[in-house]
């Protein structure tokens, strides 16, 4: 979808962007690139939660307000060497899907769940750069989905 394509009535989309604070130096990169990519097409409100596990409930709360055309969630779930990583990752992604199906408000995920993350400078830099791309990707998906929903009157 070309940038700066407003809605037929020339109003901007209303989007909520929710991010977890765990590894915020990495997750912030998704937020920055997302906001840049939707600039001119959307008014975005940014919210924060402590960790990725808290994302689905906050996303649901925002979806239920009726104030937003879409909600985007960003987080970083790392494998700390125990099985909890898989449970948290599954709970977060499944929870986000459930929110959009139950509420009818599109929900987008920029939640990364790397199997191998070490807090070395190289890994941190790699995932910061990766989150830049994820923020842009989720912005494009969000704007394209909202435009497609408008075509069918959703």
N, C-alpha and C positions, 0 to 999 in steps of 0.2 A: 504494500500500500504506500503510495507517495506520502511524503511528510507534509504536514500542515493542511491536511484535508479535513476540514471541519464538518460537523454534522450539517444536514440539509438546512436546519434553521440557524446555522452559524453559531450555535452554542458549543462551548467546549465540553468534552467528556469530563465527568467527575470520577476521579479514581482515588482510592485509598491505597497507600503503600505501607505495609507493616513489616518491620524488620526486627529480628532478634538481636539482642546486645552481645550475645556470646560471640567472640571473635569479631567484634564490630569493625575493627580495622579492615577486615576482609569483606564483610557484608556491606559496609558503606560503599564499596566500589560498585555494587549492583545498583544501589540507590542513586548514586551520582549519574551513572550512565542511563538508568531508566528515566530520571527526571530530564536529562538532556534530550533523550530520544522522543519524549512525549511533549516537549515544549512546543507551544503553539497549537496543540491538539487537545490538551487536557489541563484541568486544574487538579493538582494532586495534593492531598493531605498526607503527611508522614506521621506514622505512629511507631512506638517501640515497645517491645515486650522483653522480659529477661532472657528467655531462651527459645529455641525452636519449638519445644513441647507446648509452649503457651500460644503459639501462632494460631492454630485452628479456632480456639475459643474467641480470641480477639477478632479474627477475621469474621467469624459468625456474628459477633456483636455489631461490627461495622456493617455487614451485609443487611442485618435486620433493621438498621436505622432508615433504610430507604434513601439515604443521601448520596449513594455512590452507584455509578454504572458498573463498576468492577472493583475488585480488591486484589492486590498483588501482595504475596508473602515472600520474604527473603530471609534466609537463614543459613546456618552452617552447622551440620551435625557430624562430628568427628568420631572416628573409631578410637576409643581410648584403650583398646586392647581387651575389652570385655564385650559380652553379647548385647549389652544395653543399646549400643549403637544401632543395631538392626531394628530393635523394638521401637526406639524413638523415631528413627527415619520412617518406618512403616506407619506409625501412629500419626506423624505429622502429615505425610502425603495423603494417607487415607482420610484423615480428618479434613484436609482442605478440599478433597474431592466431595466428601459428604456435604460440606457447607454449600458448595455451589449447586449440587443436586437438590438439596433440601430447600435452599433459599431462592433459587432461580437467578442469583446474581453471579456472573462469571468470576471465578477465582483462578488466579495464575500463580504458579510456583517458580520461584528462583531460589529454591532450597537445595543446596548442594550437600551430598552425603558421601564424601570420599572415603574409600576403604583404607587408604594409607595416607595419613596426614601426620607430619612431624613439625613441631614448631621451630624448624630451622628457617633461616632467612630465605633460602631457596624455595622451600615449600610455601611459606607465607607469600612471597612475591609471585609464585606461580598461581596460587589461588586468588590473589588480588586481581591479577590480570584476567583470570578465567571469569571472575565475577563481573568484570567490566563487560565482557561479551554476553554473559547471562542477563545482565540488566538491559542491554540493547535488544536481545532476543525476546525477552518477556515483554518489552514495550511494543515491539512489532506485533507479537501475537495478540496482545491485549487490544491494540488499536484495530487490527484486522478483524478480530472476533466481534468487537463492538460494532464495527461498520457492517459486518455480515448479519448480525442480529437485527440491525435497523432495517435491512433490506427485507426481512421477513416479518417486520412489525413487532419484534420482541422488545 
